[in-house]
Amino acid sequence: MPLYDYKCNDCNDVFEVTHSIMEDPSISCPSCQSGLVTRLISRNVGIAFKGSGFYVTDKEKKTSSTSSNT
């Protein structure tokens, strides 16, 4: 499940909540119990796409053979 960052509009506390993307979140601030919170844009998670595949663990496949069309 994704991790979302929220900021309380009353006490300016920033906190994280894990919930499904399909779930309608009813979030309250853990510090002041206010229901006036705003979802923040999350920080970069540091994913690096390398190689020809979609996953981070995929490596670029180098072929040493030459192809000739006849």
MMTF fields as JSON, N, C-alpha, C and O atoms, coordinates in Angstrom:
{
  "mmtfVersion": "1.0.0",
  "mmtfProducer": "UNKNOWN",
  "numBonds": 279,
  "numAtoms": 280,
  "numGroups": 70,
  "numChains": 1,
  "numModels": 1,
  "chainsPerModel": [1],
  "groupsPerChain": [70],
  "chainIdList": ["A"],
  "bondAtomList": [4, 2, 8, 6, 12, 10, 16, 14, 20, 18, 24, 22, 28, 26, 32, 30, 36, 34, 40, 38, 44, 42, 48, 46, 52, 50, 56, 54, 60, 58, 64, 62, 68, 66, 72, 70, 76, 74, 80, 78, 84, 82, 88, 86, 92, 90, 96, 94, 100, 98, 104, 102, 108, 106, 112, 110, 116, 114, 120, 118, 124, 122, 128, 126, 132, 130, 136, 134, 140, 138, 144, 142, 148, 146, 152, 150, 156, 154, 160, 158, 164, 162, 168, 166, 172, 170, 176, 174, 180, 178, 184, 182, 188, 186, 192, 190, 196, 194, 200, 198, 204, 202, 208, 206, 212, 210, 216, 214, 220, 218, 224, 222, 228, 226, 232, 230, 236, 234, 240, 238, 244, 242, 248, 246, 252, 250, 256, 254, 260, 258, 264, 262, 268, 266, 272, 270, 276, 274],
  "bondOrderList": [1, 1, 1, 1, 1, 1, 1, 1, 1, 1, 1, 1, 1, 1, 1, 1, 1, 1, 1, 1, 1, 1, 1, 1, 1, 1, 1, 1, 1, 1, 1, 1, 1, 1, 1, 1, 1, 1, 1, 1, 1, 1, 1, 1, 1, 1, 1, 1, 1, 1, 1, 1, 1, 1, 1, 1, 1, 1, 1, 1, 1, 1, 1, 1, 1, 1, 1, 1, 1],
  "groupList": [{"groupName": "MET", "atomNameList": ["N", "CA", "C", "O"], "elementList": ["N", "C", "C", "O"], "formalChargeList": [0, 0, 0, 0], "bondAtomList": [1, 0, 2, 1, 3, 2], "bondOrderList": [1, 1, 2], "singleLetterCode": "M", "chemCompType": "L-PEPTIDE LINKING"}, {"groupName": "PRO", "atomNameList": ["N", "CA", "C", "O"], "elementList": ["N", "C", "C", "O"], "formalChargeList": [0, 0, 0, 0], "bondAtomList": [1, 0, 2, 1, 3, 2], "bondOrderList": [1, 1, 2], "singleLetterCode": "P", "chemCompType": "L-PEPTIDE LINKING"}, {"groupName": "LEU", "atomNameList": ["N", "CA", "C", "O"], "elementList": ["N", "C", "C", "O"], "formalChargeList": [0, 0, 0, 0], "bondAtomList": [1, 0, 2, 1, 3, 2], "bondOrderList": [1, 1, 2], "singleLetterCode": "L", "chemCompType": "L-PEPTIDE LINKING"}, {"groupName": "TYR", "atomNameList": ["N", "CA", "C", "O"], "elementList": ["N", "C", "C", "O"], "formalChargeList": [0, 0, 0, 0], "bondAtomList": [1, 0, 2, 1, 3, 2], "bondOrderList": [1, 1, 2], "singleLetterCode": "Y", "chemCompType": "L-PEPTIDE LINKING"}, {"groupName": "ASP", "atomNameList": ["N", "CA", "C", "O"], "elementList": ["N", "C", "C", "O"], "formalChargeList": [0, 0, 0, 0], "bondAtomList": [1, 0, 2, 1, 3, 2], "bondOrderList": [1, 1, 2], "singleLetterCode": "D", "chemCompType": "L-PEPTIDE LINKING"}, {"groupName": "LYS", "atomNameList": ["N", "CA", "C", "O"], "elementList": ["N", "C", "C", "O"], "formalChargeList": [0, 0, 0, 0], "bondAtomList": [1, 0, 2, 1, 3, 2], "bondOrderList": [1, 1, 2], "singleLetterCode": "K", "chemCompType": "L-PEPTIDE LINKING"}, {"groupName": "CYS", "atomNameList": ["N", "CA", "C", "O"], "elementList": ["N", "C", "C", "O"], "formalChargeList": [0, 0, 0, 0], "bondAtomList": [1, 0, 2, 1, 3, 2], "bondOrderList": [1, 1, 2], "singleLetterCode": "C", "chemCompType": "L-PEPTIDE LINKING"}, {"groupName": "ASN", "atomNameList": ["N", "CA", "C", "O"], "elementList": ["N", "C", "C", "O"], "formalChargeList": [0, 0, 0, 0], "bondAtomList": [1, 0, 2, 1, 3, 2], "bondOrderList": [1, 1, 2], "singleLetterCode": "N", "chemCompType": "L-PEPTIDE LINKING"}, {"groupName": "VAL", "atomNameList": ["N", "CA", "C", "O"], "elementList": ["N", "C", "C", "O"], "formalChargeList": [0, 0, 0, 0], "bondAtomList": [1, 0, 2, 1, 3, 2], "bondOrderList": [1, 1, 2], "singleLetterCode": "V", "chemCompType": "L-PEPTIDE LINKING"}, {"groupName": "PHE", "atomNameList": ["N", "CA", "C", "O"], "elementList": ["N", "C", "C", "O"], "formalChargeList": [0, 0, 0, 0], "bondAtomList": [1, 0, 2, 1, 3, 2], "bondOrderList": [1, 1, 2], "singleLetterCode": "F", "chemCompType": "L-PEPTIDE LINKING"}, {"groupName": "GLU", "atomNameList": ["N", "CA", "C", "O"], "elementList": ["N", "C", "C", "O"], "formalChargeList": [0, 0, 0, 0], "bondAtomList": [1, 0, 2, 1, 3, 2], "bondOrderList": [1, 1, 2], "singleLetterCode": "E", "chemCompType": "L-PEPTIDE LINKING"}, {"groupName": "THR", "atomNameList": ["N", "CA", "C", "O"], "elementList": ["N", "C", "C", "O"], "formalChargeList": [0, 0, 0, 0], "bondAtomList": [1, 0, 2, 1, 3, 2], "bondOrderList": [1, 1, 2], "singleLetterCode": "T", "chemCompType": "L-PEPTIDE LINKING"}, {"groupName": "HIS", "atomNameList": ["N", "CA", "C", "O"], "elementList": ["N", "C", "C", "O"], "formalChargeList": [0, 0, 0, 0], "bondAtomList": [1, 0, 2, 1, 3, 2], "bondOrderList": [1, 1, 2], "singleLetterCode": "H", "chemCompType": "L-PEPTIDE LINKING"}, {"groupName": "SER", "atomNameList": ["N", "CA", "C", "O"], "elementList": ["N", "C", "C", "O"], "formalChargeList": [0, 0, 0, 0], "bondAtomList": [1, 0, 2, 1, 3, 2], "bondOrderList": [1, 1, 2], "singleLetterCode": "S", "chemCompType": "L-PEPTIDE LINKING"}, {"groupName": "ILE", "atomNameList": ["N", "CA", "C", "O"], "elementList": ["N", "C", "C", "O"], "formalChargeList": [0, 0, 0, 0], "bondAtomList": [1, 0, 2, 1, 3, 2], "bondOrderList": [1, 1, 2], "singleLetterCode": "I", "chemCompType": "L-PEPTIDE LINKING"}, {"groupName": "GLN", "atomNameList": ["N", "CA", "C", "O"], "elementList": ["N", "C", "C", "O"], "formalChargeList": [0, 0, 0, 0], "bondAtomList": [1, 0, 2, 1, 3, 2], "bondOrderList": [1, 1, 2], "singleLetterCode": "Q", "chemCompType": "L-PEPTIDE LINKING"}, {"groupName": "GLY", "atomNameList": ["N", "CA", "C", "O"], "elementList": ["N", "C", "C", "O"], "formalChargeList": [0, 0, 0, 0], "bondAtomList": [1, 0, 2, 1, 3, 2], "bondOrderList": [1, 1, 2], "singleLetterCode": "G", "chemCompType": "PEPTIDE LINKING"}, {"groupName": "ARG", "atomNameList": ["N", "CA", "C", "O"], "elementList": ["N", "C", "C", "O"], "formalChargeList": [0, 0, 0, 0], "bondAtomList": [1, 0, 2, 1, 3, 2], "bondOrderList": [1, 1, 2], "singleLetterCode": "R", "chemCompType": "L-PEPTIDE LINKING"}, {"groupName": "ALA", "atomNameList": ["N", "CA", "C", "O"], "elementList": ["N", "C", "C", "O"], "formalChargeList": [0, 0, 0, 0], "bondAtomList": [1, 0, 2, 1, 3, 2], "bondOrderList": [1, 1, 2], "singleLetterCode": "A", "chemCompType": "L-PEPTIDE LINKING"}],
  "groupTypeList": [0, 1, 2, 3, 4, 3, 5, 6, 7, 4, 6, 7, 4, 8, 9, 10, 8, 11, 12, 13, 14, 0, 10, 4, 1, 13, 14, 13, 6, 1, 13, 6, 15, 13, 16, 2, 8, 11, 17, 2, 14, 13, 17, 7, 8, 16, 14, 18, 9, 5, 16, 13, 16, 9, 3, 8, 11, 4, 5, 10, 5, 5, 11, 13, 13, 11, 13, 13, 7, 11],
  "groupIdList": [1, 2, 3, 4, 5, 6, 7, 8, 9, 10, 11, 12, 13, 14, 15, 16, 17, 18, 19, 20, 21, 22, 23, 24, 25, 26, 27, 28, 29, 30, 31, 32, 33, 34, 35, 36, 37, 38, 39, 40, 41, 42, 43, 44, 45, 46, 47, 48, 49, 50, 51, 52, 53, 54, 55, 56, 57, 58, 59, 60, 61, 62, 63, 64, 65, 66, 67, 68, 69, 70],
  "secStructList": [7, 7, 3, 3, 3, 3, 3, 3, 6, 6, 6, 7, 7, 3, 3, 3, 3, 3, 7, 7, 6, 6, 1, 7, 7, 7, 7, 7, 7, 6, 6, 6, 7, 7, 1, 7, 3, 3, 3, 3, 7, 7, 7, 7, 7, 7, 7, 7, 7, 7, 1, 1, 1, 1, 1, 6, 6, 7, 7, 7, 7, 7, 7, 7, 1, 7, 7, 7, 7, 7],
  "xCoordList": [0.834, 0.0, 0.885, 1.966, 0.422, 1.215, 1.272, 0.386, 2.316, 2.534, 2.308, 2.937, 1.419, 1.071, 1.516, 1.462, 1.958, 2.326, 1.163, 0.563, 0.848, -0.218, 0.329, 1.271, -0.272, 0.089, -1.186, -2.185, -1.142, -2.285, -2.377, -1.376, -3.576, -3.774, -3.844, -3.697, -4.065, -4.151, -2.801, -2.393, -2.097, -0.84, 0.402, 1.518, 0.237, 1.34, 2.196, 3.336, 1.665, 2.37, 2.328, 1.29, 3.454, 3.532, 3.646, 4.483, 2.803, 2.804, 2.516, 2.055, 2.789, 2.621, 1.498, 1.326, 0.735, -0.364, -0.304, -0.092, -0.489, -0.542, -1.997, -2.673, -2.469, -3.809, -3.887, -3.045, -4.915, -5.107, -5.426, -6.008, -5.042, -5.313, -6.813, -7.29, -7.554, -8.994, -9.792, -10.978, -9.157, -9.833, -10.088, -9.228, -11.251, -11.553, -11.004, -11.585, -9.897, -9.247, -10.009, -10.35, -10.26, -10.787, -9.672, -9.629, -8.777, -7.541, -7.709, -8.264, -7.23, -7.168, -5.735, -5.005, -5.349, -3.984, -3.725, -4.534, -2.611, -2.317, -1.928, -2.01, -1.509, -1.091, -2.265, -2.423, -3.101, -4.175, -5.571, -6.566, -5.658, -6.924, -7.812, -9.014, -7.241, -7.996, -8.24, -7.396, -9.373, -9.694, -9.317, -9.576, -8.71, -8.327, -6.889, -5.951, -6.73, -5.399, -5.34, -6.357, -4.13, -3.893, -2.865, -1.832, -3.146, -2.185, -1.091, -1.373, 0.157, 1.312, 1.814, 1.546, 2.533, 3.197, 4.406, 5.228, 4.51, 5.578, 6.939, 7.058, 7.948, 9.317, 9.761, 9.108, 10.852, 11.384, 11.853, 12.509, 11.521, 11.888, 13.194, 13.658, 13.791, 15.102, 15.11, 16.046, 14.12, 14.096, 14.969, 14.856, 15.824, 16.69, 16.402, 16.597, 15.939, 15.656, 16.888, 17.291, 17.479, 18.681, 18.438, 17.759, 18.977, 18.837, 17.6, 16.952, 17.28, 16.182, 14.855, 13.806, 14.877, 13.663, 12.975, 13.466, 11.835, 11.048, 11.51, 11.442, 11.975, 12.317, 13.727, 14.576, 13.983, 15.292, 16.342, 17.511, 15.939, 16.894, 17.288, 18.226, 16.593, 16.947, 18.267, 18.53, 19.071, 20.371, 20.321, 19.547, 21.152, 21.236, 21.928, 22.993, 21.328, 21.895, 22.718, 22.195, 23.997, 24.878, 25.108, 25.413, 24.959, 25.192, 26.501, 26.741, 27.337, 28.635, 28.604, 29.552, 27.53, 27.462, 26.933, 26.108, 27.421, 26.961, 25.929, 26.07, 24.905, 23.868, 24.071, 24.389, 23.881, 24.015, 22.73, 22.243, 22.204, 20.967, 21.316, 21.962, 20.905, 21.181, 19.938, 19.998],
  "yCoordList": [-1.176, 0.0, 1.248, 1.251, 2.294, 3.521, 4.264, 4.138, 5.022, 5.849, 7.296, 7.779, 7.992, 9.364, 10.297, 9.943, 11.496, 12.534, 13.503, 13.906, 13.874, 14.828, 15.931, 15.716, 17.116, 18.245, 18.777, 19.004, 18.972, 19.5, 21.003, 21.713, 21.485, 22.911, 23.719, 24.941, 23.055, 23.764, 23.878, 24.975, 22.741, 22.77, 22.621, 22.618, 22.497, 22.371, 21.124, 21.079, 20.123, 18.855, 18.086, 18.043, 17.477, 16.659, 15.2, 14.865, 14.333, 12.926, 12.06, 12.554, 10.757, 9.795, 8.821, 8.416, 8.453, 7.502, 6.515, 6.911, 5.233, 4.201, 3.791, 3.373, 3.916, 3.455, 3.164, 3.607, 2.408, 2.025, 3.249, 4.217, 3.2, 4.306, 4.43, 5.517, 3.34, 3.338, 3.747, 4.059, 3.747, 4.055, 5.554, 6.362, 5.922, 7.323, 7.641, 7.223, 8.37, 8.569, 9.568, 10.666, 9.173, 10.09, 10.235, 9.521, 11.173, 11.336, 12.456, 13.509, 12.226, 13.275, 13.358, 12.367, 14.539, 14.788, 14.002, 14.062, 13.263, 12.509, 13.414, 12.984, 14.647, 15.551, 16.284, 16.277, 16.925, 17.756, 17.215, 17.819, 16.071, 15.418, 16.248, 15.994, 17.231, 18.047, 17.243, 16.443, 17.455, 16.775, 17.603, 17.19, 18.762, 19.642, 19.351, 19.995, 18.375, 17.99, 18.095, 17.994, 18.299, 18.409, 17.372, 17.229, 16.64, 15.658, 16.38, 17.225, 16.052, 16.671, 15.829, 14.63, 16.454, 15.721, 15.047, 15.698, 13.736, 12.962, 13.283, 13.746, 13.028, 13.259, 12.154, 11.116, 12.382, 11.414, 10.172, 10.279, 9.006, 7.763, 7.178, 6.164, 7.779, 7.35, 6.137, 5.34, 5.965, 4.835, 5.179, 6.263, 4.258, 4.446, 3.342, 2.165, 3.712, 2.735, 2.585, 3.525, 1.412, 1.129, -0.118, -1.043, -0.143, -1.32, -1.258, -0.216, -2.367, -2.404, -2.786, -2.64, -3.266, -3.742, -2.677, -1.554, -3.031, -2.115, -2.076, -1.026, -3.195, -3.287, -2.791, -2.843, -2.314, -1.809, -2.906, -2.629, -4.159, -5.266, -5.758, -6.546, -5.312, -5.727, -5.094, -3.927, -5.859, -5.385, -5.285, -5.972, -4.427, -4.292, -5.516, -5.908, -6.121, -7.316, -6.9, -6.333, -7.189, -6.86, -8.115, -9.183, -7.971, -9.101, -8.872, -7.791, -9.876, -9.75, -10.291, -10.085, -10.973, -11.515, -10.444, -9.609, -10.489, -9.545, -10.226, -11.401, -9.502, -10.101, -9.672, -8.517, -10.618, -10.32, -10.738, -11.851, -9.867, -10.149, -10.647, -9.927, -11.847, -12.402, -12.69, -13.16],
  "zCoordList": [0.0, 0.0, 0.0, 0.589, -0.657, -0.732, 0.601, 1.447, 0.756, 1.936, 1.529, 0.587, 2.225, 1.897, 3.014, 4.192, 2.634, 3.59, 3.723, 2.726, 4.956, 5.24, 6.138, 6.901, 6.038, 6.887, 7.523, 6.841, 8.833, 9.563, 9.321, 9.41, 9.016, 8.775, 10.067, 10.037, 11.201, 12.481, 13.182, 13.564, 13.356, 14.122, 13.243, 13.764, 11.913, 10.946, 11.142, 10.68, 11.815, 11.989, 10.67, 10.011, 10.28, 9.068, 9.508, 10.346, 8.941, 9.333, 8.122, 7.093, 8.244, 7.165, 7.498, 8.648, 6.464, 6.627, 5.474, 4.327, 5.767, 4.744, 4.542, 5.482, 3.298, 2.975, 1.486, 0.704, 1.108, -0.284, -1.13, -0.641, -2.399, -3.303, -3.577, -3.904, -3.45, -3.69, -2.454, -2.56, -1.291, -0.037, 0.082, -0.27, 0.572, 0.849, 2.24, 3.242, 2.312, 3.614, 4.489, 4.049, 5.705, 6.718, 7.747, 8.749, 7.476, 8.241, 9.259, 8.947, 10.472, 11.478, 11.983, 11.985, 12.406, 12.879, 14.165, 15.091, 14.24, 15.467, 16.64, 17.791, 16.377, 17.453, 18.092, 19.313, 17.241, 17.787, 17.487, 17.889, 16.778, 16.429, 15.507, 15.417, 14.825, 13.881, 12.603, 12.198, 11.982, 10.732, 9.513, 8.382, 9.727, 8.625, 8.21, 8.681, 7.323, 6.862, 5.339, 4.654, 4.83, 3.396, 2.995, 3.649, 1.912, 1.423, 0.662, -0.187, 0.962, 0.342, -0.814, -0.884, -1.71, -2.781, -2.156, -1.512, -2.35, -1.716, -2.302, -3.436, -1.512, -1.948, -2.903, -3.009, -3.583, -4.533, -3.785, -2.748, -4.304, -3.633, -4.153, -3.629, -5.153, -5.611, -6.513, -6.445, -7.343, -8.266, -9.471, -10.043, -9.841, -11.003, -12.0, -11.7, -13.182, -14.218, -15.092, -15.777, -15.066, -15.838, -16.663, -16.217, -17.838, -18.678, -19.537, -19.644, -20.143, -21.094, -20.446, -21.073, -19.221, -18.579, -17.76, -17.643, -17.191, -16.394, -14.944, -14.305, -14.417, -13.013, -12.754, -13.644, -11.55, -11.166, -11.225, -11.493, -10.976, -10.945, -12.327, -12.449, -13.378, -14.734, -15.144, -14.851, -15.81, -16.294, -17.809, -18.475, -18.322, -19.771, -20.334, -19.857, -21.344, -21.95, -23.163, -24.122, -23.106, -24.217, -25.05, -24.519, -26.349, -27.237, -27.959, -28.498, -27.971, -28.61, -30.05, -30.808, -30.421, -31.774, -32.731, -32.361, -33.948, -34.969, -35.833, -36.173, -36.185, -37.024, -38.459, -38.743, -39.357, -40.789, -41.479, -41.286, -42.259, -42.988, -44.394, -45.155, -44.742, -46.074, -46.825, -47.961]
}
